[in-house]
Amino acid sequence: MKEREPVSRSGRFEQGPAADVAKFTESISFDWRLWRQDIRGSVAHARMLRKIGVLTAAELSSIEAGLKEIGGEIEKGDFQWKLELEDVHMNIEAELTRRAPAGAKLHTGRSRNDQVALDLRLWLRDEAGCLLEEIRQLQGAMIRLGERHSSVLIPGYTHLQRAQPVHFAHHLLAYVEMLDRDFARVTQALDRNNVCPLGNGALAGSTLPLDRNFVAAELGFVDSRGRPRVTQNSMDGVSDRDFAIEFCAAAALLAVHLSRLAEDLVLWAGTEFDFIRIADAYTTGSSLMPQKKNPDIAELTRGKSGRVIGNLMALLTLLKGLPMTYNRDLQEDKERLFDSMDTVRATTRICAAMLDNTSVKEQNCAKAASDPALLATDLADYLVRKGQPFRQAHHAVGALVAMAEKGSKPLNQLTLAELQSVTPLFAADVLQTFDLAKAMDRRNLTGAPGSREVPRQLARWRKILFPAPKTSTRAKK
């Protein structure tokens, strides 16, 4: 008995592809993930075909019922994916046609080229919407951790050397700001993604009177005023993967930010810093050394950024030499896009959970923040307030630091006479410069780590991330 040829093979071919060709070219092993979007797009397309008279009401009903039944089976894990049918589109369409003869009309006016472009845009919209919520949840975990330890001070670092004192919460707020830019980038990428390509056909549209605006509206491809948004050039519409690259670029930068956070957590959890304690449930041990408690979640977060960056590079390289329009190379876009989404979503979620299970060792932080050298710049500012140019003040304090090091004593242990030996501008009140609480009171520019500004920023972000429920505006009679 002759083996049944794949549905995707046309009458142009006398026989189906060789087994090794079929295996090499199939995409069902990964694009099955698009099944929800493929069914959703097919339903909208079928309704449009009914609207323009290609389908009867009965045919539309049978197609919708068949697709719903297939979707239910896929959801339950009962659907049998067939390698010989190549991809998610042909698997679903072939099974639909077997159950409902009208399914043979479903592909009228569309190509797998515009179909897969549609599915990818729908999938990205669904998944990125979830990622946006997860970014907010991670920001929320940072705010909660900062609020639990709102009075804690730590050294801020440059070049990984102690620099100036900051509130621990201020350090976390830096990442909240980074993540907010990530949130904005993903949101902007989603806006440009939200354009419907269906109706572009293989590359040159269709001679049939397809209602592209109807399909776009059905699938939510609309602007802020509810007007349909459709691609304006059929060749660009089927070959455009900018939306995938834009997302992967935003994902790569998000992964970099998560990696930087992870590096700080690794340092803070180490014995040399010992600022934080990550709960046992979010650490691992050593197979040899029983005393070890390793911050593996943070380390894996740091490591996974490499694959997300690599996915972006792979997509850019994939597209750089492609002529118009659709080329089979584009099949390689999905695994890179899927992996970037899966990785940043999982990493964002686990980082939020880890921070919710992290505590601060406040005494250790206080000891580190009490280093008087952290206030050397405050000492220079003191001289500036006395009228000395900053460059001269900087030089004078540098000389005092050298004097303290030579005498093997902390900067705040220098006597007034020693201070005045460098410049007579120092008076008895200079010793108040080393009062850490007063020093933090002086840091209250917008965005500074001051004792009043940090609570204000925490409150601002709490209002953004945890808005109060709206009260009823119903007018009283």
Secondary structure, DSSP 4 states (H G I P E B T S, - for coil): -PPPPPTT--TT-SSPPPHHHHHHH--HHHHGGGHHHHHHHHHHHHHHHHHTTSS-HHHHHHHHHHHHHHHHHHHHT-----GGG-SHHHHHHHHHHHH-GGGGGTTTT--HHHHHHHHHHHHHHHHHHHHHHHHHHHHHHHHHHHHHTTT-EEEEEETTEEEEEEEHHHHHHHHHHHHHHHHHHHHHHHHHH--B-TT-TTTT--SS---HHHHHHHTT-B-TTS-B-B-S-HHHHHH--HHHHHHHHHHHHHHHHHHHHHHHHHHHHSTTT--EEE-GGG-B--SS-TT--B-HHHHHHHHHHHHHHHHHHHHHHHHHTPPSS--GGGGGHHHHHHHHHHHHHHHHHHHHHHHHTEEE-HHHHHHHHT-GGGGHHHHHHHHHHTT--HHHHHHHHHHHHHHHHHTTS-GGGS-HHHHHHH-TT--GGGGGGG-HHHHHHT--STTS--TTHHHHHHHHHHHHHSPPPPPP-PPP-
